[in-house]
Structure formats: structure tokens, C-alpha cells
Amino acid sequence: MRQSAIAVALAPALTALSLATASPAMAQEGLHCAPGETYIMNVMVSGHPYWVPVYQGFKQAADAFGCETVFSGTPDYDITKQIASFEQDMVKQPAGILVHPMQSDPFIEPINRAISDGTQVVTFAADSPKSDRSAYITSDNLAEAKFAAEEIVKQIGETGEYAVLENPGQSNHDLRVTALIDYMQQHYPDMELVGRQATNQDSTAAYRATASILQANPELGAIWIPEAGSAEGAVAAILEAKSDVLVMHADITPATLEHIKAGNIHMALNPNQGMQGFMGFMATFMAAHSEVFDPFNDYRTSGYNPVQIPFIDNGFAVITKDNADSFDLNTYMQGRDPA
């Protein structure tokens, strides 16, 4: 089942691709990378399986334009270390960086400095909206939260208890949680929020938090989790307690996929990772090649990059037991170069 589509905000980039406003010389040469032109994808927790399909999509788009790519970031869940890795990337003077900012505000200055130094920056999955980044690509977190809320009510009824785990400070995760709570309060006031704990993508912390919530609320009906790492710990606690709790989470890992197949997790809402990487590259590449776009506005004369895309929706998939095999990462990576 597919939700949403590429947003109409993508139209400026597609217009640029048509070269309708390009100079005759540029139209003849076409859009492609110069020798050695490099684009970097920067993340935190770089070993997380979520990034694998994203980077594959990033590379597929880069290959089409003859560009070089680098996967970068930090293996730690540490904003200071991610910013340090971002600054190391800047030293390489890439044409562009597609970055997943762990936190919004600490990335404002590094992003703005990179752009001032000639490296275009696009954010994905999480944003730094106060920075000068030229585009932001993600799934619609508000739509995900609404879908999750409606599915919970569909399964357990309009009267019951639910809990959420959360990861404060990461914009997409914050939206997934706060939007679901707000939607429940507005549309299903008899659904009671009985537990809300920060687990910060730590499966051990999620195990402990869920066990505590279950002990205090034996009638708990459902739990919503904005990412997959905490879902791994939560489902372990629920199974250990032999509780009948509906589990829904965003994203996917090989471990949670197996739990979906086994029926221990009801479903996952997973961003279209390949499209996220593919369109993330396209937005970064077009920002770096904005000379092909002659906008009907004052951006260029005002000193702005004319390729500004406020939001690209890469869509999300609903993963259930019925379609789980399509999201097997090992199968997807067969015959692919992971680097």
C-alpha cells in the first residue's frame, strides 16, 4: 500500500531538467558532472540499516549524471560528532552534501558556512529549517501520524489506552509523536495517553520504558514508536510480559521486519528510502547546477540560489505480514555495491 507522492514542490527542479531556459551552450552540453565532481551523503549512526537503500538511491541518481559519491557521517548518536564529520566533508570541497541533521539548530551555522564556501546542502528525513539549505526531502510525518492513529483506533476501538515512545530533538520523530497525540485528542478524546517516554532510539532503554508502562497500565492497548530501534526493545518487553498490545512504528530494520512476519508487530510505516536518496541527490545536484534555471522571481538578483524546494514528499509504504518480503534488505542488496 502506498501513501502520498512526490510533492508538487518538485516542479522547479523538473523544469530545470527540461533546459527550457538554459543557454544554447548549456543545452548542447547537457547536465552532467565534471571530472571528479563529488556529492556526499552525511548521517549519524552510520551503521544503521535505514541508510542503505537511501544511499543506493543517491548513487543511482549520481551514476546517471556521471557524478562521484561518498557515504559519510559518524557511527555515534552524537550531534557534536556528526557536525565534526560534516565539517570534515566540507574540507573535501564537494559540490553538494545531502545531510540528515540529527538536530535542527546546531546544524544552522555549519550548513550556512558550507553554502557560503560553495557547497550546496540539502536536508533529508530530518530538517534544519532555519538554515539556508536549498531543499528538504522526507516522507509526510503528519500523514504518517494520522495513518497510525486511525489504524490504532480501527484495531482496538475508540476507547482505550495507548502509549508512545519518543526521540526528542529530531524533527521528523518529534512530528510523528506530537501529531499522533494531537490527532487522538482532537478526533478520539476517549483514547487515553497513559505513557510517554523518551528512549532515543536505544532498544535497551525502550525495553525498560515499555516494561514500566506495561506494569503501570495492564490495560494498555497500543503503542506508537517513531523509529525502529526503540520498537525492537518495546516488542521484546511486550512478548516477555505476554501482553496483547498492538505495536506500530515508523521505519524498518531487519529485526522489526522479522517481528512483522511473526505477527509481533502489527505494521510499520516506512519512508520510500530509495526515492528519498534518489530525489535527495537530484535536489542537491540541481542546486549545484542552478545556472540552467532562469527563475521568474528575484532569487538570483537577491543573492539566493534559485533552485529552492521547500519540501519534497518521497512517500511512505505500509509494511505488513503480507508484503514484508518486499522489504528484505539482504535480498535488495544482492548484486549491489554497498559502498
NUFI-255909 format. One line per 3 residues: number of its first residue (from 1); their letters; for each residue x, y, z of N, C-alpha, C. Coordinates in steps of 0.1 Angstrom, whole numbers, plus 5000, padded with zeros to 4 digits. Layout:
N
NUM = a = X/Y/Z/X/Y/Z/X/Y/Z ~ ...
//
This chain:
339
1 = mrq = 5009/4988/5000/5000/5000/5000/5009/5012/5000 ~ 5006/5022/4991/5015/5034/4990/5007/5046/4995 ~ 5014/5055/5002/5007/5067/5006/5015/5079/5001
4 = sai = 5008/5089/4995/5014/5102/4991/5022/5100/4978 ~ 5028/5111/4973/5036/5111/4961/5046/5122/4961 ~ 5054/5123/4951/5064/5134/4951/5056/5147/4950
7 = ava = 5059/5156/4959/5051/5169/4961/5053/5177/4948 ~ 5043/5186/4946/5043/5195/4935/5055/5205/4937 ~ 5061/5206/4949/5072/5215/4951/5084/5210/4942
10 = lap = 5084/5198/4937/5095/5193/4929/5095/5200/4915 ~ 5084/5206/4912/5082/5212/4898/5094/5221/4894 ~ 5100/5230/4903/5111/5238/4898/5123/5230/4893
13 = alt = 5126/5219/4900/5137/5211/4896/5134/5204/4883 ~ 5122/5199/4881/5119/5192/4868/5119/5202/4857 ~ 5115/5214/4860/5115/5225/4849/5129/5227/4845
16 = als = 5138/5227/4855/5152/5230/4852/5158/5218/4844 ~ 5153/5206/4846/5158/5195/4839/5154/5196/4824 ~ 5144/5203/4821/5139/5204/4807/5148/5213/4799
19 = lat = 5157/5221/4806/5166/5230/4800/5159/5240/4791 ~ 5146/5243/4794/5138/5252/4786/5144/5266/4787 ~ 5150/5269/4798/5155/5283/4799/5171/5283/4799
22 = asp = 5177/5272/4796/5191/5272/4796/5197/5279/4784 ~ 5210/5283/4785/5217/5289/4774/5219/5278/4763 ~ 5221/5282/4750/5223/5273/4740/5235/5264/4743
25 = ama = 5246/5270/4749/5258/5262/4752/5255/5251/4762 ~ 5248/5255/4772/5244/5245/4783/5235/5235/4777 ~ 5225/5239/4769/5216/5229/4763/5223/5218/4755
28 = qeg = 5234/5223/4748/5241/5213/4740/5249/5204/4748 ~ 5255/5209/4759/5264/5201/4768/5255/5192/4776 ~ 5243/5196/4780/5235/5188/4789/5240/5189/4803
31 = lhc = 5232/5182/4812/5235/5183/4826/5244/5170/4830 ~ 5256/5173/4834/5264/5162/4839/5275/5167/4848 ~ 5282/5158/4855/5292/5162/4864/5306/5164/4857
34 = apg = 5313/5174/4861/5327/5175/4856/5335/5164/4863 ~ 5347/5160/4857/5355/5150/4863/5359/5153/4877 ~ 5356/5143/4886/5359/5145/4900/5348/5152/4908
37 = ety = 5338/5156/4902/5327/5163/4909/5320/5153/4918 ~ 5320/5157/4931/5316/5147/4941/5304/5152/4950 ~ 5295/5143/4954/5284/5146/4962/5285/5136/4974
40 = imn = 5282/5142/4986/5284/5134/4999/5271/5133/5006 ~ 5268/5121/5011/5256/5119/5020/5261/5117/5034 ~ 5257/5125/5043/5262/5126/5057/5251/5122/5067
43 = vmv = 5253/5113/5076/5243/5108/5086/5250/5106/5099 ~ 5241/5104/5109/5246/5099/5122/5242/5084/5123 ~ 5248/5077/5133/5246/5063/5134/5247/5056/5120
46 = sgh = 5259/5058/5115/5261/5054/5101/5260/5040/5098 ~ 5260/5031/5108/5259/5017/5106/5244/5012/5106 ~ 5235/5022/5108/5220/5018/5108/5216/5013/5094
49 = pyw = 5208/5003/5093/5204/4997/5080/5195/5007/5073 ~ 5189/5017/5079/5180/5026/5072/5187/5033/5061 ~ 5200/5036/5063/5207/5045/5053/5210/5037/5040
52 = vpv = 5210/5024/5041/5215/5016/5030/5207/5018/5017 ~ 5193/5017/5017/5186/5019/5005/5186/5034/5001 ~ 5187/5043/5011/5188/5057/5008/5200/5060/5000
55 = yqg = 5212/5055/5004/5224/5057/4997/5224/5050/4983 ~ 5217/5039/4982/5216/5032/4969/5209/5041/4959 ~ 5198/5048/4964/5191/5057/4955/5199/5069/4952
58 = fkq = 5207/5074/4961/5216/5085/4959/5226/5082/4949 ~ 5232/5070/4949/5242/5066/4940/5236/5064/4926 ~ 5224/5058/4925/5217/5056/4912/5215/5069/4904
61 = aad = 5211/5079/4912/5209/5092/4905/5223/5098/4901 ~ 5232/5097/4910/5246/5102/4907/5252/5095/4894 ~ 5250/5082/4894/5256/5075/4882/5250/5080/4869
64 = afg = 5237/5084/4869/5231/5088/4857/5237/5101/4852 ~ 5243/5109/4860/5249/5121/4856/5264/5121/4857 ~ 5270/5109/4859/5284/5108/4858/5291/5114/4870
67 = cet = 5285/5114/4882/5290/5120/4894/5296/5110/4903 ~ 5305/5114/4912/5310/5106/4922/5303/5108/4936 ~ 5302/5098/4944/5295/5099/4957/5304/5093/4968
70 = vfs = 5301/5098/4980/5308/5094/4992/5297/5092/5003 ~ 5297/5081/5010/5289/5080/5022/5297/5084/5034 ~ 5292/5093/5043/5299/5098/5054/5291/5100/5066
73 = gtp = 5297/5104/5077/5290/5106/5089/5297/5100/5101 ~ 5290/5098/5112/5296/5092/5124/5288/5080/5128 ~ 5295/5070/5134/5288/5058/5139/5280/5061/5152
76 = dyd = 5282/5072/5157/5276/5075/5171/5263/5083/5169 ~ 5255/5082/5180/5243/5091/5181/5248/5103/5189 ~ 5255/5112/5182/5262/5123/5189/5262/5135/5180
79 = itk = 5255/5146/5183/5254/5157/5175/5268/5164/5172 ~ 5276/5164/5183/5289/5170/5181/5298/5163/5171 ~ 5297/5149/5172/5305/5141/5163/5300/5142/5149
82 = qia = 5286/5143/5147/5281/5144/5134/5285/5157/5127 ~ 5285/5168/5135/5289/5181/5129/5304/5181/5126 ~ 5312/5174/5134/5326/5173/5131/5328/5165/5118
85 = sfe = 5320/5155/5116/5321/5147/5103/5317/5156/5091 ~ 5306/5164/5093/5302/5173/5083/5312/5183/5079 ~ 5319/5188/5089/5330/5198/5087/5342/5191/5080
88 = qdm = 5344/5179/5083/5355/5172/5075/5351/5170/5061 ~ 5338/5167/5058/5333/5166/5045/5335/5179/5037 ~ 5333/5191/5044/5335/5204/5037/5349/5206/5033
91 = vkq = 5359/5200/5040/5373/5202/5036/5375/5196/5023 ~ 5368/5186/5019/5369/5179/5006/5364/5187/4995 ~ 5357/5198/4998/5351/5207/4988/5342/5200/4978
94 = pag = 5332/5193/4983/5323/5186/4974/5313/5196/4967 ~ 5307/5192/4956/5297/5201/4950/5285/5202/4959 ~ 5282/5192/4966/5270/5192/4974/5270/5181/4985
97 = ilv = 5262/5184/4996/5261/5174/5006/5246/5172/5009 ~ 5242/5160/5009/5228/5156/5014/5230/5151/5028 ~ 5224/5159/5038/5226/5156/5052/5213/5153/5059
100 = hpm = 5214/5144/5068/5204/5141/5078/5208/5147/5091 ~ 5203/5159/5094/5208/5166/5106/5202/5160/5119 ~ 5210/5155/5128/5205/5148/5140/5196/5158/5148
103 = qsd = 5200/5171/5148/5192/5181/5155/5192/5193/5146 ~ 5182/5201/5147/5180/5212/5137/5189/5224/5139 ~ 5188/5230/5151/5195/5243/5153/5211/5242/5153
106 = pfi = 5217/5231/5159/5231/5230/5158/5237/5230/5144 ~ 5229/5226/5134/5234/5225/5121/5232/5238/5113 ~ 5226/5248/5118/5223/5260/5111/5236/5267/5106
109 = epi = 5246/5269/5115/5258/5275/5112/5267/5267/5102 ~ 5269/5254/5105/5277/5246/5096/5271/5245/5081 ~ 5258/5244/5080/5251/5244/5067/5253/5257/5060
112 = nra = 5251/5268/5067/5252/5281/5061/5267/5284/5057 ~ 5276/5279/5065/5290/5281/5061/5294/5273/5049 ~ 5289/5261/5048/5292/5252/5037/5287/5259/5024
115 = isd = 5275/5264/5024/5269/5271/5013/5277/5283/5009 ~ 5281/5291/5019/5289/5303/5016/5302/5299/5010 ~ 5307/5287/5013/5320/5283/5007/5319/5275/4994
118 = gtq = 5306/5275/4989/5304/5269/4976/5299/5255/4975 ~ 5295/5249/4987/5290/5236/4987/5275/5237/4989 ~ 5267/5231/4980/5252/5232/4982/5248/5221/4992
121 = vvt = 5238/5224/5000/5233/5215/5010/5218/5213/5010 ~ 5214/5200/5010/5200/5196/5011/5198/5187/5023 ~ 5187/5189/5030/5185/5180/5042/5175/5169/5038
124 = faa = 5176/5158/5045/5166/5147/5042/5162/5140/5055 ~ 5150/5135/5056/5144/5128/5067/5142/5136/5079 ~ 5153/5144/5083/5151/5154/5094/5156/5167/5088
127 = dsp = 5152/5178/5093/5155/5191/5087/5162/5201/5096 ~ 5167/5211/5090/5172/5223/5097/5166/5235/5090 ~ 5154/5238/5093/5146/5247/5085/5151/5262/5086
130 = ksd = 5158/5265/5097/5162/5279/5098/5176/5281/5091 ~ 5181/5271/5085/5194/5272/5078/5191/5276/5063 ~ 5201/5278/5056/5200/5282/5042/5199/5270/5032
133 = rsa = 5197/5258/5037/5196/5246/5028/5186/5249/5017 ~ 5189/5244/5005/5181/5247/4994/5169/5238/4992 ~ 5168/5227/4999/5157/5218/4997/5156/5208/5009
136 = yit = 5145/5203/5011/5142/5193/5022/5134/5182/5016 ~ 5138/5169/5018/5131/5158/5013/5128/5148/5024 ~ 5116/5144/5026/5112/5134/5036/5099/5128/5033
139 = sdn = 5094/5119/5041/5080/5115/5040/5072/5125/5048 ~ 5059/5124/5046/5050/5134/5053/5047/5128/5067 ~ 5054/5134/5076/5053/5128/5090/5039/5130/5096
142 = lae = 5033/5141/5092/5019/5143/5097/5010/5133/5091 ~ 5012/5129/5079/5003/5119/5073/5006/5106/5079 ~ 5018/5103/5082/5022/5090/5089/5015/5090/5103
145 = akf = 5015/5101/5110/5009/5101/5123/4994/5099/5122 ~ 4988/5105/5113/4973/5104/5111/4970/5089/5107 ~ 4978/5084/5098/4975/5070/5094/4976/5061/5106
148 = aae = 4987/5063/5114/4989/5054/5126/4978/5055/5136 ~ 4973/5067/5138/4962/5070/5148/4949/5063/5143 ~ 4946/5064/5130/4934/5058/5125/4935/5043/5125
151 = eiv = 4947/5038/5123/4948/5023/5123/4947/5018/5137 ~ 4953/5025/5147/4952/5020/5161/4937/5020/5165 ~ 4930/5030/5162/4915/5031/5165/4908/5020/5158
154 = kqi = 4911/5018/5145/4904/5007/5138/4906/4994/5144 ~ 4918/4991/5150/4921/4978/5155/4916/4976/5170 ~ 4917/4987/5178/4913/4985/5192/4901/4993/5197
157 = get = 4895/5001/5188/4883/5008/5191/4886/5023/5195 ~ 4876/5031/5197/4877/5045/5200/4879/5048/5215 ~ 4878/5037/5223/4880/5039/5237/4891/5029/5242
160 = gey = 4902/5035/5247/4913/5026/5252/4925/5034/5256 ~ 4935/5026/5259/4948/5033/5264/4959/5030/5254 ~ 4967/5041/5252/4978/5039/5243/4990/5047/5249
163 = avl = 5002/5043/5244/5014/5049/5248/5023/5053/5236 ~ 5033/5061/5238/5042/5065/5228/5056/5065/5234 ~ 5066/5061/5226/5080/5063/5229/5084/5074/5219
166 = enp = 5095/5081/5223/5099/5092/5215/5114/5095/5215 ~ 5118/5103/5206/5132/5107/5204/5133/5122/5203 ~ 5132/5129/5215/5131/5144/5214/5143/5150/5207
169 = gqs = 5140/5160/5199/5151/5168/5193/5153/5165/5178 ~ 5148/5154/5173/5150/5150/5159/5136/5154/5153 ~ 5136/5163/5143/5124/5169/5139/5114/5159/5133
172 = nhd = 5118/5150/5125/5108/5140/5120/5102/5131/5130 ~ 5110/5127/5140/5105/5119/5151/5095/5127/5160 ~ 5099/5139/5163/5090/5148/5171/5077/5149/5164
175 = lrv = 5076/5152/5151/5064/5153/5144/5055/5141/5145 ~ 5062/5129/5143/5054/5117/5143/5047/5114/5156 ~ 5053/5119/5167/5047/5117/5180/5037/5127/5184
178 = tal = 5041/5140/5183/5032/5151/5187/5020/5151/5178 ~ 5021/5148/5165/5010/5149/5156/5000/5138/5159 ~ 5005/5126/5163/4996/5115/5166/4988/5118/5179
181 = idy = 4995/5124/5189/4988/5127/5202/4978/5138/5199 ~ 4981/5148/5191/4972/5159/5188/4960/5153/5181 ~ 4962/5144/5171/4951/5139/5163/4942/5131/5172
184 = mqq = 4948/5123/5181/4939/5115/5190/4931/5124/5199 ~ 4937/5134/5204/4929/5143/5213/4918/5150/5206 ~ 4920/5154/5193/4910/5161/5186/4899/5152/5181
187 = hyp = 4903/5140/5176/4893/5131/5170/4888/5120/5178 ~ 4896/5115/5188/4892/5104/5196/4895/5107/5211 ~ 4888/5116/5217/4890/5120/5231/4890/5109/5241
190 = dme = 4883/5098/5238/4882/5087/5247/4894/5078/5247 ~ 4904/5081/5238/4916/5074/5237/4926/5081/5247 ~ 4930/5073/5257/4938/5079/5268/4953/5076/5266
193 = lvg = 4961/5087/5266/4976/5085/5266/4981/5083/5280 ~ 4985/5070/5282/4989/5066/5296/5004/5065/5298 ~ 5012/5066/5287/5026/5065/5288/5033/5073/5277
196 = rqa = 5043/5081/5281/5051/5088/5271/5066/5089/5276 ~ 5075/5082/5270/5088/5081/5275/5098/5083/5264 ~ 5109/5090/5266/5120/5092/5257/5129/5080/5257
199 = tnq = 5132/5074/5246/5141/5062/5245/5152/5064/5236 ~ 5151/5075/5228/5163/5080/5219/5169/5069/5211 ~ 5160/5061/5204/5165/5050/5195/5173/5040/5202
202 = dst = 5173/5039/5215/5180/5029/5222/5171/5017/5226 ~ 5174/5005/5220/5165/4994/5222/5164/4990/5237 ~ 5175/4991/5244/5175/4987/5258/5167/4997/5266
205 = aay = 5168/5010/5263/5160/5020/5270/5145/5018/5267 ~ 5142/5014/5255/5129/5011/5251/5123/4999/5258 ~ 5131/4989/5259/5127/4977/5267/5123/4981/5281
208 = rat = 5131/4988/5288/5128/4992/5301/5116/5001/5302 ~ 5115/5011/5293/5104/5020/5293/5091/5013/5291 ~ 5091/5004/5281/5078/4997/5278/5074/4987/5290
211 = asi = 5084/4981/5296/5081/4972/5307/5075/4981/5319 ~ 5080/4993/5321/5075/5001/5331/5061/5006/5328 ~ 5058/5009/5315/5045/5014/5311/5035/5002/5313
214 = lqa = 5039/4990/5309/5030/4979/5310/5027/4975/5324 ~ 5037/4977/5333/5034/4974/5347/5024/4983/5353 ~ 5025/4996/5349/5016/5006/5355/5003/5006/5348
217 = npe = 5002/5001/5336/4990/5001/5328/4987/4988/5321 ~ 4982/4978/5329/4980/4965/5323/4969/4964/5312 ~ 4961/4975/5311/4951/4975/5300/4956/4982/5288
220 = lga = 4969/4985/5287/4974/4992/5275/4970/4984/5262 ~ 4965/4992/5253/4960/4986/5240/4970/4987/5229 ~ 4977/4998/5228/4986/5001/5217/4997/5010/5220
223 = iwi = 5008/5009/5212/5020/5017/5214/5025/5022/5200 ~ 5028/5035/5199/5033/5041/5187/5047/5045/5189 ~ 5056/5042/5180/5070/5045/5181/5075/5051/5168
226 = pea = 5082/5062/5169/5086/5070/5157/5098/5064/5149 ~ 5104/5054/5154/5115/5048/5147/5116/5033/5151 ~ 5125/5026/5144/5125/5011/5145/5134/5006/5157
229 = gsa = 5145/5013/5160/5154/5009/5171/5146/5007/5184 ~ 5138/5016/5188/5131/5015/5200/5120/5005/5199 ~ 5115/5002/5187/5105/4992/5185/5110/4978/5188
232 = ega = 5123/4976/5185/5129/4963/5188/5129/4960/5203 ~ 5132/4970/5212/5131/4968/5226/5117/4968/5231 ~ 5108/4976/5226/5095/4976/5231/5088/4962/5228
235 = vaa = 5090/4956/5217/5083/4944/5214/5089/4932/5222 ~ 5102/4933/5226/5108/4923/5235/5101/4924/5248 ~ 5098/4936/5254/5092/4937/5267/5077/4932/5266
238 = ile = 5071/4935/5255/5057/4931/5254/5056/4916/5253 ~ 5065/4910/5246/5065/4895/5245/5068/4889/5258 ~ 5078/4894/5265/5081/4889/5278/5070/4890/5288
241 = aks = 5062/4901/5287/5051/4903/5297/5038/4895/5292 ~ 5039/4889/5280/5028/4882/5274/5016/4891/5273 ~ 5018/4903/5270/5007/4913/5269/5002/4913/5254
244 = dvl = 4989/4917/5253/4983/4918/5240/4983/4933/5236 ~ 4994/4938/5231/4995/4952/5228/4998/4954/5213 ~ 4990/4962/5206/4992/4964/5192/5004/4974/5191
247 = vmh = 5014/4970/5183/5026/4977/5181/5027/4983/5167 ~ 5029/4996/5166/5031/5002/5153/5043/5011/5154 ~ 5051/5012/5144/5063/5021/5144/5066/5026/5130
250 = adi = 5074/5036/5129/5079/5041/5117/5093/5035/5114 ~ 5097/5035/5101/5109/5030/5096/5109/5015/5097 ~ 5120/5008/5094/5121/4994/5094/5136/4990/5096
253 = tpa = 5138/4979/5103/5151/4972/5104/5149/4958/5102 ~ 5159/4950/5098/5158/4936/5097/5151/4929/5109 ~ 5154/4934/5121/5148/4927/5133/5133/4930/5134
256 = tle = 5129/4943/5131/5114/4945/5132/5107/4939/5120 ~ 5114/4938/5109/5107/4931/5098/5104/4917/5101 ~ 5113/4910/5108/5110/4896/5113/5099/4896/5123
259 = hik = 5098/4906/5131/5087/4906/5141/5073/4909/5134 ~ 5074/4916/5123/5061/4918/5115/5057/4905/5109 ~ 5067/4898/5103/5064/4885/5097/5058/4875/5107
262 = agn = 5063/4876/5120/5058/4867/5130/5045/4872/5137 ~ 5041/4884/5133/5028/4889/5139/5030/4896/5152 ~ 5043/4898/5157/5045/4905/5169/5044/4920/5168
265 = ihm = 5046/4925/5156/5044/4940/5153/5032/4940/5142 ~ 5023/4949/5145/5011/4950/5136/5015/4955/5122 ~ 5022/4966/5122/5027/4972/5109/5037/4982/5111
268 = aln = 5045/4986/5101/5055/4997/5101/5051/5006/5090 ~ 5054/5019/5092/5052/5029/5081/5066/5033/5077 ~ 5070/5029/5065/5084/5031/5061/5085/5041/5050
271 = pnq = 5093/5052/5052/5096/5061/5041/5101/5054/5029 ~ 5098/5059/5017/5104/5053/5005/5118/5057/5004 ~ 5127/5049/5010/5141/5052/5012/5148/5054/4999
274 = gmq = 5146/5045/4989/5153/5047/4976/5149/5060/4970 ~ 5137/5064/4970/5132/5076/4964/5138/5088/4972 ~ 5139/5086/4985/5145/5097/4993/5159/5100/4989
277 = gfm = 5167/5090/4987/5181/5092/4983/5182/5097/4968 ~ 5173/5091/4959/5174/5095/4945/5170/5110/4944 ~ 5159/5114/4949/5154/5128/4948/5163/5137/4957
280 = gfm = 5169/5131/4967/5178/5139/4975/5190/5143/4967 ~ 5195/5134/4959/5206/5137/4950/5202/5147/4940 ~ 5190/5145/4934/5186/5154/4923/5185/5168/4928
283 = atf = 5179/5170/4940/5178/5184/4946/5191/5190/4948 ~ 5201/5182/4953/5214/5187/4956/5222/5190/4943 ~ 5221/5181/4933/5227/5183/4920/5221/5196/4913
286 = maa = 5208/5197/4914/5202/5209/4907/5206/5222/4914 ~ 5208/5222/4927/5212/5234/4934/5227/5237/4930 ~ 5235/5227/4928/5248/5229/4924/5249/5233/4909
289 = hse = 5239/5231/4901/5239/5234/4887/5227/5244/4884 ~ 5225/5254/4893/5214/5263/4892/5215/5272/4880 ~ 5227/5272/4873/5229/5281/4862/5219/5278/4850
292 = vfd = 5214/5265/4850/5205/5261/4840/5191/5267/4842 ~ 5188/5272/4853/5174/5276/4857/5173/5292/4857 ~ 5165/5297/4849/5162/5312/4849/5149/5314/4856
295 = pfn = 5148/5317/4869/5135/5317/4876/5127/5330/4873 ~ 5114/5329/4874/5106/5341/4873/5104/5346/4887 ~ 5115/5350/4893/5114/5357/4906/5127/5365/4908
298 = dyr = 5130/5370/4920/5141/5378/4923/5152/5371/4930 ~ 5152/5357/4930/5161/5350/4938/5176/5353/4934 ~ 5178/5352/4921/5192/5353/4917/5197/5367/4919
301 = tsg = 5189/5377/4916/5193/5391/4918/5194/5395/4933 ~ 5187/5387/4941/5188/5390/4956/5199/5382/4963 ~ 5206/5374/4955/5217/5366/4960/5214/5352/4965
304 = ynp = 5202/5347/4962/5198/5334/4966/5200/5324/4954 ~ 5203/5311/4958/5203/5301/4948/5188/5299/4943 ~ 5186/5300/4930/5172/5300/4925/5165/5286/4926
307 = vqi = 5173/5276/4928/5167/5262/4930/5164/5260/4945 ~ 5152/5265/4949/5147/5264/4963/5135/5255/4963 ~ 5136/5243/4970/5125/5234/4970/5121/5232/4985
310 = pfi = 5111/5239/4990/5108/5238/5004/5105/5224/5009 ~ 5099/5216/5001/5095/5202/5006/5093/5193/4995 ~ 5099/5181/4995/5097/5170/4985/5092/5159/4994
313 = dng = 5080/5154/4991/5075/5142/4998/5079/5130/4990 ~ 5087/5121/4997/5091/5109/4990/5081/5097/4992 ~ 5071/5100/5000/5060/5090/5002/5065/5079/5012
316 = fav = 5055/5071/5016/5058/5060/5026/5050/5048/5022 ~ 5056/5037/5026/5049/5024/5024/5044/5018/5037 ~ 5033/5011/5037/5028/5004/5049/5032/4989/5048
319 = itk = 5040/4985/5058/5046/4972/5058/5038/4963/5067 ~ 5033/4952/5062/5025/4942/5069/5031/4928/5067 ~ 5025/4919/5073/5030/4905/5071/5028/4901/5056
322 = dna = 5018/4907/5049/5015/4903/5036/5026/4907/5026 ~ 5032/4919/5028/5042/4924/5018/5056/4925/5024 ~ 5058/4919/5036/5071/4921/5043/5083/4916/5034
325 = dsf = 5081/4906/5026/5092/4901/5018/5098/4911/5009 ~ 5090/4920/5005/5095/4931/4995/5104/4940/5002 ~ 5106/4940/5015/5114/4949/5022/5126/4942/5029
328 = dln = 5130/4931/5024/5141/4923/5029/5154/4930/5024 ~ 5162/4935/5033/5174/4943/5029/5184/4934/5022 ~ 5186/4922/5027/5196/4913/5021/5192/4910/5007
331 = tym = 5179/4907/5004/5175/4904/4990/5177/4917/4981 ~ 5174/4928/4987/5176/4941/4979/5191/4943/4975 ~ 5200/4940/4984/5214/4943/4982/5221/4932/4974
334 = qgr = 5215/4921/4971/5222/4911/4963/5226/4917/4949 ~ 5239/4915/4947/5245/4920/4934/5247/4935/4934 ~ 5245/4942/4945/5247/4957/4946/5260/4960/4953
337 = dpa = 5267/4970/4949/5278/4975/4956/5274/4983/4968 ~ 5277/4979/4980/5272/4987/4992/5280/5000/4994 ~ 5291/5002/4988/5299/5014/4991/5295/5025/4982
//
